[in-house]
């Protein structure tokens, strides 16, 4: 069954494999796996929730890298490669916070 919102979420993850977190509140919201992370990338003008597809996944995995983007440039590039390689995992979302 084709689901437009699910497809858009998949395309968003390919274009933006890593979520950029800007505050402690973002970190708390991102780690709350009981709720769907409201994507805020330039891909979406208005985020369209995936809804039932996300709530039906029994285990959600969220990863955050806390790293300075200058000092750990190579590591962050590897993180982006890994996130892109794992884009098919619906239960996984990767983020980073650099400040």
C-alpha positions in Angstrom: 0.0 0.0 0.0 1.4 3.4 -1.0 1.5 6.1 1.7 2.5 9.6 0.5 3.6 10.7 4.0 5.8 7.7 4.4 7.3 8.2 1.0 8.0 11.9 1.7 9.6 10.9 5.1 11.9 8.5 3.2 12.9 11.2 0.6 13.6 13.6 3.5 15.9 11.1 5.2 17.9 10.7 1.9 18.3 14.4 1.4 18.9 15.1 5.1 20.3 11.9 6.8 21.2 13.8 9.9 18.9 16.0 11.9 20.4 19.2 13.2 19.6 19.9 16.8 19.9 23.4 18.1 18.8 23.3 21.8 18.5 21.1 24.8 14.7 21.1 24.2 15.4 19.7 20.7 17.5 16.9 22.3 14.7 16.1 24.7 12.1 16.0 22.0 14.4 14.0 19.7 15.0 11.4 22.4 11.2 11.0 23.2 10.5 7.9 21.1 6.9 7.9 22.2 6.4 10.8 19.8 7.3 11.1 16.1 10.1 13.6 15.6 8.7 16.6 13.7 11.1 17.0 10.9 12.2 20.6 10.2 14.4 20.3 7.2 14.1 22.6 4.1 12.5 19.7 2.3 9.2 20.3 4.1 7.3 23.5 4.0 4.9 21.9 6.5 5.8 18.6 8.0 3.4 15.7 7.2 3.4 13.1 10.0 4.0 9.5 9.1 1.6 8.6 11.8 0.5 5.0 12.1 3.7 3.7 10.3 5.8 5.2 13.1 3.6 4.1 16.0 3.5 0.5 14.7 7.3 0.2 15.0 8.0 -1.5 18.3 11.5 -0.1 18.8 12.7 3.3 17.9 16.4 4.1 17.8 17.7 7.6 18.0 21.4 8.5 17.8 22.9 11.9 18.6 26.5 13.0 18.0 27.7 15.9 20.2 30.7 17.2 18.3 32.4 20.4 17.2 32.1 20.7 13.4 35.6 22.0 12.9 37.5 19.7 15.3 35.6 16.6 14.3 35.0 17.3 10.6 36.1 13.8 9.4 34.1 12.0 12.1 30.9 14.0 11.2 31.4 13.1 7.5 31.6 9.4 8.5 28.5 9.8 10.6 26.7 11.3 7.6 27.8 8.4 5.4 26.6 5.9 8.0 23.3 7.6 8.4 22.8 7.6 4.6 23.7 4.0 4.3 21.1 3.1 7.0 18.3 5.3 5.5 16.2 2.2 4.9 15.8 1.6 8.6 12.5 3.2 9.5 13.3 2.8 13.2 16.5 4.8 13.1 17.1 8.5 13.0 20.5 10.2 13.5 21.1 13.7 14.7 24.0 16.0 15.7 24.4 19.0 17.9 27.5 21.1 17.4 27.1 24.0 19.9 
